[in-house]
Amino acid sequence: MAKTQETETKNKSEDTRQFAIQRLYIKDFSFELPGGADTFSREWNPQMNLDIHTDTSEIEADTYEVILKLTVTVKSQDQHAFVVEATQAGIFTIKDFPQDQLSHFLGSYCPSILYPYVREAITNIVTKASFPQLVLAPINFDALYAKHLEQQEAEKDGSESNGQSK
């Protein structure tokens, strides 16, 4: 009998779980051409740097804003050609999931949803600025999230060992 109650309780809690996308939007967007028109007279030999940052905040019970910010810096001939900063955000309802699954949703799954939108926006603005098309490669947010967890664990272990008397 106890096993049946446990199974029913587990099934009931799984039935109340909810994940929903409420809204996806561009929160901030910037394109800079530091060298102006001189940029187009130089030989085009691009080197790109991509910085990725995510942030999460709970805006009400079971509702979260997830922010994915990409900064693309392209240099040519050791001079800045252009810089794009794009912040894509989404509002997500995530209800009745255990904390580890909630963290995974916020740290990996939601940024994976946001990425194609911000990638398209960056590609469009770079093309409209008359540069060759810039298509950002897919990103494995699961791997980035796992690396983030490892770094947190290493920092935690380091601070615990530093705080102990020897």
Steps between C-alpha positions, in 0.01 A plus 500: 500500500778746590654454156168585332463821706858597415434441130175698513672788680782496245256496206294780656809722546607432141150596382533845660833575336483779251739659255376778275652779296313821583695743284825530300640846432809703420588686818796699371684524169801699383714507186819705497728578208796664678703569185210638300535497121877432525410147609385420145824618336719253691567145389242268655669240719256452790573355842193456717459479876170390656414561866193334648328594823176374652301634790179393668256667733173389651241764416215332688424156637593236240570770235856581396674741267799339330745728323755395239752768409742455211783736420660446161822689436649479152845635421669523164864593458520538881238775500142475618270452203177480698353406836150360549344470844168322501290404798216258436264428786209276574238461767440139596259328734670206672290340769535202735839373386769394749772763557765318292263478202393863545867604497557299182201664332624848592868436430479293183161431349367859498823649355481230230155630410618863491818442298352455150312830535803704604716323242258598224486862621881522496523344153243747367667814637847397382365438149310831502825675596639361168739250653520140385237283664591399856338175605582405856559131561260301715580503872470203733343665804489167683880484483534864610262437790692187606827698488340775710392241761853355508647848553255568783591169663874571463455848652298351784767235566774764483328732745431216741863386498625858540271557797625197693777524757807289435 
